[in-house]
Amino acid sequence: MKNDLKYTLITGGTSGIGYELARVFASNGHNLIVVARDEAELARTKSEISALGVDVVTITKDLFEADAASDLHAQVRDAGYDVEILVNNAGQGQYGLFKDTDIRRELAIVQLNISSLIVLTKLFLQDMLERGEGKILNLSSIAGKTPGPWQSVYHGTKAFVQSFTEALRREVKDQNITVTALLPGATDTDFFNKADMQESKMVQDKDKLSDPADVAKDGYNALMAGDDMVVSGFKNKMTVAMSGVMPDSMQAGQLDKQQEPVNQTH
Ligand SMILES: NC(=O)c1ccc[n+]([C@@H]2O[C@H](COP(=O)([O-])OP(=O)(O)OC[C@H]3O[C@@H](n4cnc5c(N)ncnc54)[C@H](OP(=O)(O)O)[C@@H]3O)[C@@H](O)[C@H]2O)c1
């Protein structure tokens, strides 16, 4: 059955930056399709966000799974929802030296942060091209601008997202589709728990972490303005500007010091 409403689909819209994005979109009148794994969190999100006066559809999906992204697209299409905005937000990291970390976990992160993102982007982009309009927001990171010892795979996945976003944006520039990258710095969310990162020096001082609500507002504004990318926060803008002029080896040395555990060096 065809639904006449238009929707913004947000992966990982139940927590952290994705939840705050859901709030900003809903506050601006966008109906939402929110995707995550935890059904109770999806139900809580639906009840909180639909109170803002928009339609909220929830879909349970584990984007670590290889077929989940194409299944998600099929489910949305079969239900007759038009996705005018896609927000590829769900992503995870893993803290630790690469020699010690679990390769299965890292390959799952590549699946979530890269493979599921590109499958969703391709399938929803094709629908947008058919309709002649659309917008895509990809959660990149300032991590994508620097090599990151202690999170080497995560930083690599975000470098992919950044490069992919800019390239795709160029390809569709004359087709009424915009593709925008949101680059937060370290932000106060559950990301660090999921990444086993509590011991990192980087997350010791909670006051230095960005507020996910501010990050979400920056992302929403950049997307609606059709910008190519936005680095959220002044300090992070400075960090990215520096990364443009510093050699990679120097950046890796700096990140090594910032990310190492409080009580240990290697
Ligand atoms: N926090 C930071 O410092 C920071 C900085 C730069 C960029 N980012 C990026 O921002 C994005 C959001 O991160 P966050 O900090 O807001 O993290 P978060 O608070 O941990 O939220 C992650 C969201 O993604 C969902 N999710 C996680 N794994 C999933 C999976 N396998 N399948 C489907 N959904 C999944 C989670 O719900 P379920 O667990 O229920 O699935 C949750 O809704 C990520 O791409 C991250 O890389 C974060």
The ligand as an SDF file (V2000), in Angstrom:
LIG
                    3D

 48 52  0  0  0  0  0  0  0  0999 V2000
   30.5300    9.6310   19.5220 N   0  0  0  0  0  0  0  0  0  0  0  0
   31.5880   10.1020   18.8480 C   0  0  0  0  0  0  0  0  0  0  0  0
   32.5930   10.5640   19.4410 O   0  0  0  0  0  0  0  0  0  0  0  0
   31.5620   10.1500   17.3370 C   0  0  0  0  0  0  0  0  0  0  0  0
   32.4760   11.0060   16.6850 C   0  0  0  0  0  0  0  0  0  0  0  0
   32.4770   11.0500   15.3010 C   0  0  0  0  0  0  0  0  0  0  0  0
   31.5940   10.2650   14.5730 C   0  0  0  0  0  0  0  0  0  0  0  0
   30.7180    9.4410   15.2280 N   0  0  0  0  0  0  0  0  0  0  0  0
   29.8150    8.6090   14.4200 C   0  0  0  0  0  0  0  0  0  0  0  0
   28.4820    8.9410   14.7220 O   0  0  0  0  0  0  0  0  0  0  0  0
   27.6420    7.8110   14.4610 C   0  0  0  0  0  0  0  0  0  0  0  0
   26.7120    7.5980   15.6390 C   0  0  0  0  0  0  0  0  0  0  0  0
   27.4890    7.2580   16.7710 O   0  0  0  0  0  0  0  0  0  0  0  0
   27.0840    7.6510   18.2620 P   0  0  0  0  0  0  0  0  0  0  0  0
   28.2870    8.2470   18.8760 O   0  0  0  0  0  0  0  0  0  0  0  0
   25.8190    8.4020   18.2840 O   0  0  0  0  0  0  0  0  0  0  0  0
   26.9150    6.1700   18.8640 O   0  0  0  0  0  0  0  0  0  0  0  0
   25.8180    5.4730   19.8010 P   0  0  0  0  0  0  0  0  0  0  0  0
   25.3310    6.4170   20.8480 O   0  0  0  0  0  0  0  0  0  0  0  0
   26.4720    4.2110   20.2190 O   0  0  0  0  0  0  0  0  0  0  0  0
   24.6020    5.1620   18.8160 O   0  0  0  0  0  0  0  0  0  0  0  0
   24.7210    4.2230   17.7910 C   0  0  0  0  0  0  0  0  0  0  0  0
   23.3700    3.9820   17.1550 C   0  0  0  0  0  0  0  0  0  0  0  0
   23.5570    3.0500   16.0760 O   0  0  0  0  0  0  0  0  0  0  0  0
   22.8000    1.8630   16.3210 C   0  0  0  0  0  0  0  0  0  0  0  0
   23.5810    0.7030   15.8950 N   0  0  0  0  0  0  0  0  0  0  0  0
   24.7820    0.2970   16.3730 C   0  0  0  0  0  0  0  0  0  0  0  0
   25.1550   -0.8540   15.7710 N   0  0  0  0  0  0  0  0  0  0  0  0
   24.1800   -1.1560   14.8860 C   0  0  0  0  0  0  0  0  0  0  0  0
   23.9820   -2.2290   13.9960 C   0  0  0  0  0  0  0  0  0  0  0  0
   24.8520   -3.2330   13.9120 N   0  0  0  0  0  0  0  0  0  0  0  0
   22.8640   -2.2530   13.2440 N   0  0  0  0  0  0  0  0  0  0  0  0
   21.9490   -1.2520   13.3400 C   0  0  0  0  0  0  0  0  0  0  0  0
   22.0830   -0.2100   14.1730 N   0  0  0  0  0  0  0  0  0  0  0  0
   23.1820   -0.1700   14.9530 C   0  0  0  0  0  0  0  0  0  0  0  0
   22.5400    1.8620   17.8220 C   0  0  0  0  0  0  0  0  0  0  0  0
   21.3590    1.1420   18.1890 O   0  0  0  0  0  0  0  0  0  0  0  0
   21.4190   -0.4420   18.5640 P   0  0  0  0  0  0  0  0  0  0  0  0
   22.5960   -0.6220   19.4640 O   0  0  0  0  0  0  0  0  0  0  0  0
   20.0920   -0.7430   19.2000 O   0  0  0  0  0  0  0  0  0  0  0  0
   21.5620   -1.1570   17.2560 O   0  0  0  0  0  0  0  0  0  0  0  0
   22.3580    3.3540   18.0890 C   0  0  0  0  0  0  0  0  0  0  0  0
   21.0630    3.7670   17.7280 O   0  0  0  0  0  0  0  0  0  0  0  0
   28.5740    6.6410   14.1570 C   0  0  0  0  0  0  0  0  0  0  0  0
   28.6750    6.4740   12.7550 O   0  0  0  0  0  0  0  0  0  0  0  0
   29.9180    7.1150   14.7010 C   0  0  0  0  0  0  0  0  0  0  0  0
   30.9970    6.5300   14.0360 O   0  0  0  0  0  0  0  0  0  0  0  0
   30.6820    9.3700   16.5890 C   0  0  0  0  0  0  0  0  0  0  0  0
  1  2  1  0
  2  3  2  0
  2  4  1  0
  4  5  1  0
  4 48  2  0
  5  6  2  0
  6  7  1  0
  7  8  2  0
  8  9  1  0
  8 48  1  0
  9 10  1  0
  9 46  1  0
 10 11  1  0
 11 12  1  0
 11 44  1  0
 12 13  1  0
 13 14  1  0
 14 15  2  0
 14 16  1  0
 14 17  1  0
 17 18  1  0
 18 19  2  0
 18 20  1  0
 18 21  1  0
 21 22  1  0
 22 23  1  0
 23 24  1  0
 23 42  1  0
 24 25  1  0
 25 26  1  0
 25 36  1  0
 26 27  1  0
 26 35  1  0
 27 28  2  0
 28 29  1  0
 29 30  1  0
 29 35  2  0
 30 31  1  0
 30 32  2  0
 32 33  1  0
 33 34  2  0
 34 35  1  0
 36 37  1  0
 36 42  1  0
 37 38  1  0
 38 39  2  0
 38 40  1  0
 38 41  1  0
 42 43  1  0
 44 45  1  0
 44 46  1  0
 46 47  1  0
M  CHG  2   8   1  16  -1
M  END
$$$$
